[in-house]
Amino acid sequence: METYPTLRQATGVARILSKRSSCTIVVYRQAEEKFVAAHSTDRVEGVIEGVYRDGYVVPTLLSKTER
C-alpha cells in the first residue's frame, strides 16, 4: 500500500503494478490530496476511485463513476 498526492500518480502506479504482478490493485481517496494504491486484499479506508487488473480499469459497483 502506497500513498500519493494525486489521483493520476496513484492510477499510474496501479496500472503498472496490476500489469506486472498480474494482480488486482484498488485506488482510493483517503483524504484531500491523499490517494492510495493498494492490493485488493488490503483494507480500504476511503472512497474507491478505481480498480485495476492487467493494466486496465475494471468496471465495478464499488468504483466512483463520473457522469
N, C-alpha and C positions, 0 to 999 in steps of 0.2 A: 504494500500500500504506500503510495507516494502522493504528496500534496503539491499542487501547482497554483500559481497566481491567476492563470487564465484558463478558460474552458478550452481554448484552442490548443494550448500546451498539453493539457490532460487528455484531450481527444487524440492528439498525435501520438502520444505515448501508448495509449490504449490500442490504437490501430497497429502499431509496431509490435507490441507485446503479444497481442492476440494472434498475429500472423506468425511470428517466430516461434512462440511456445505452443501453438495450437490449443489455446485455452480461451475461456470467456473472461473478458475484463469489463467491469462496471465503472462508469464515470458518474460521480455525483458531486453536488454542491454541498459543502459543509457549512460555509458561511459566505458573506460577501467577499469576493475576490479570493476564495479558497476552494479549489476543486481537487478531488481525489480520484486517482485511477487505482482500482483495487481488483483483486481476483474475485470471482463470483462466490467463492466460499468465505470471503471476509465479511465482517459485519458492516452494513451500510448505515451511516449515521448522517443522513441528509436527503436531499431531493435528487433522485436519479435523473441524469441528463441523457444518458445513452448506454447501450450495451453493445459490446463489440466482440465479434468472433471471426477468425480468419482474415482480419484486417478490415472488415466491413461492419457497419452498424446493423444490428439485428432488431427488427420491429418487435416491441413487447408492450404489454399493457402497463408495465411499470415505468416506462420512459415518459418523459415530459415531451409533449408534441407542440409544434408551432403551427398555427392555422391562421 
